Amino acid sequence: MKIPPKMYAKVFSELTKNKSPEEIKEITEKLAKLVSKNGDIGSKEEIIKFAEKYERESNGKHHLLLQTARMIPDKLYVEVLKKFGDGKYDVENSIDEKLLAGIRMVVDDSKELDLSFKKILGDLFDK
């Protein structure tokens, strides 16, 4: 039976509200068995992603994905954390060499600020 990853994550989020770490561990183990039994183990990464999203939302937080073509200098990363590390954002840093240069910031998978060289070149040649 194929259950959408969002459904597993939503159920997990609801079941674990206001639970102790021990209870959450037990719920996690039971849900993992259910996912395996239903043949949905291939969706585990998506389930985890949605569960993290629901957890953030319930705590009033946002996800900030910071992508660069190369490792971001520590000084710049510290500045970003000062701006967005106020407890309202979970900051994730990743490297995407396809960006060529520059930076791309995505908030909650919906709002995007793309200052990458790849985007600039694409805009230039699309005209």
N, C-alpha and C positions, 0 to 999 in steps of 0.2 A: 504494500500500500504506500503510495507516494504522498507524503504530507509536506506542504511547503515549508522551507526553512524558517520563514517568518513566523509560522504558527508554532513550531517547536520553541523558538526564541521567546515568543509572547507568553506561552504557557510557562516556560522556565522563569521568566521575569515575574509573572504573577505569583507563582508558587514560592519563590525565594524572598519575597518582600518580608521584611522584619523577621527574618530567620537567623538563627545562630550559625556560625561557620560549620558546625557539625551537621546541622539539618540541611544546609546548602550542599554539603558534600554528599549526603545521602540522596537528596533530590537529583543532583548531577549524575550520580551513578545509575539511578533508576531511569533517568531520561536517556542516558547513553545506551543502556540496554534496550530501551524502546526504539531508539533510532536504528540500532543495529538489527533488531528483530524485524522492523519494517523495511529493511533494505535501503535505508536512506543515509547510510554512513558516508557515502560520497558527498553529501551536502554538509558535512560537519563544519567546514570552514565558514560557509555562509551562515549556518546556525550560530556559530560563535560570534561572527560579525554583527548579526542582528541582535543577539543577546547583549553584547557590549553597547550597542546603540540604545537599546531600551533602558539599560542600566544608567547610561549617561543622561538620557532624557528624564528619567525619574529623579535624578539628582540635580537637574537644571543645568547640565554641562553641555558643551559642544565639542565636536571633534575637529581638530585642525590638522590637515595633512600638509606638510611642508616638503615640497619636492625640489631637488636641485640636480644638476647634471653631475656634480662631484660633491665630495664631502664638504659640508658647510663649515666655514671657519668657526671656532669656538666662540669668538667674540660676537659674531653675528647671531649665532644660536642663542647666546645669553641675552642679547637684545630682544630677540623674538620672544623668548620665555618671559622677559620682563613685561612685554606688551600683552601677551596672551596667557601667561602662566599664573594668572590671578585666581585660579581655582575654577574658573568658568570654562576653561578649555583643556582638553586632553590633547597634547601636542605630539604628533607622530612625524618623525623625520625619515624621508626615504630618498634614495638616489635613483634617478631615471636618466640614463645617459642619452636617451633620445631627445631630451630637452636641449642638448648642445651646450647651452649656457643660460644663466639667469635663474629665475625662481618661479615656482607655481605654488599657489596656496589655495586649498580647497577646504571650505567649512561645511561640515555636515553633508558631504557629498552633493551639495546643491549650489553653493555660492563659490565662485571661482575668480581668482585674480591670477592671470597668466602673463608673467613678464619674462617668459623664456624666449630664447633666440629662435627656437623652432616656431613658436607662435608668431613672432615678428616676421620671419621669413614667409610663413604661410599667408599672413595678411598682405604682405607686399606682393606676392605672386598671384593672389586671388583678385587683385585689382585689375 
